[in-house]
Amino acid sequence: MTRRRLTAADMGHLCTGAMFVACTIDHESALQYRDMTLGLIELNGEGPLLVSADDLDPAAITTSTGFVNRGLMFSEMIPIGDEFETALNLLQERLGVPLQGIFPLAAASVNAMVPVSVALQTGLPLVDADPMGRVFPLVSQTTLALAGMSAGPIALTGPTGETAVVDVVAPARAERIVRALASELGGWAATASYPVTAAVLQEHGVIGSISRLIEIGQILDSAQHTQAKYAQLTTLLGMRKVIRARVTDVEGLSRPSVPGLPDRPSSATLVDEAQGRIVRLEIQNEILMMLVDGAIQAVVPDVITMVRPEDASVASLDDLWVGNKLDLISFPAAPQWYSPEGRALVEPMAMHVVGHVRGGRAR
């Protein structure tokens, strides 16, 4: 069980861990939310209350909060700060019952930071769980959807203050509608979705995901040598062998995405510094597949990320420039994603990545 107040130090570690787990092109949004949350902690005199799902009444209604974007980075049109409160109020009105806890839509990147500030603004407890255990590109790719839970009702607030409530059941349908609405609302939407009881979240969510991000951040933010950090991450995450490689080519940044799916599909080629092996990364908002000499080294649902070799600081997709040297890291995701049903929901073909797995190789 978890029940404690998060501190300002926790916020820094949480942000580091959230950026590490999601190697995206835009870490600036996570940093902005970190700073916003630090300001709220200073103003309130204390941090938000972090609780376990089983600390709540089993019948208590909880909901995820998270950004969904379509073509606009949050750092390009910064939220005012009340968008999620508005979405939560709209969802409560539609449900007709009060919300008693919030959790991240994804325990990674900016969406891991969002519910911390929202918990401070609303006084709601922050539940130490999420429905992804990492980040996936689609709203429908959650352990709650995997368990047959509805994604809706979903409440949305856009950057201009326009709102919508979508009564949708099927998560796959919710993905298409919410993504289209995000575009119409101005490029992104603050969402409240997957309203479930604390008992359902405890049974089907990824438990302890916020605490894990804080622990990752404590390791990476420490003054230890890079190799000592890797040793601790290996124990914590089951991290696989680190590949140190130099970028030789980046392609496809302008390749159009499939309608209804996130943007930024691309590929990068690197050369293994130790053995001269060719490493290829397939990317769509994040790294979905890593191949070494044509054989798959890691593929979603595995988490694939990058750090800078000199100090193990978190890298982003912007660090994929020709000549740069990076450490490539992979580790397993939550166990739910390795079932046949979980793999079918998040495998590369579900995101229309070029190539698919057959016989352990990419085709």
Secondary structure, 3 states (H helix, E strand, C coil): CCEEECCHHHHHHHHHHHHHHCCCCCCHHHHHHHHHHHHHHHHHCCCCEEECHHHCCCCCEEEEEEEEECCCCHHHCCCCCCHHHHHHHHHHHHHCCCCCEEEECCCCHHHHHHHHHHHHHHCCCEECEECCCCCCCCCCCCHHHHCCCCCCCEEEECCCCCEEEECCCCHHHHHHHHHHHHHHHCCEEEEEEEEEEHHHHHHHCEECHHHHHHHHHHHHCCCCCHHHHHHHHHHHHCCCCCEEEEEEEEECCCCCCCCCCCCCEEEEEEEECCCCCEEEEEEECCEEEEEECCEEEEECCCEEEEECCCCCCECCHHHCCCCCEEEEEEECCCHHHHCHHHHHHHCHHHHCCCCCEECCEEC
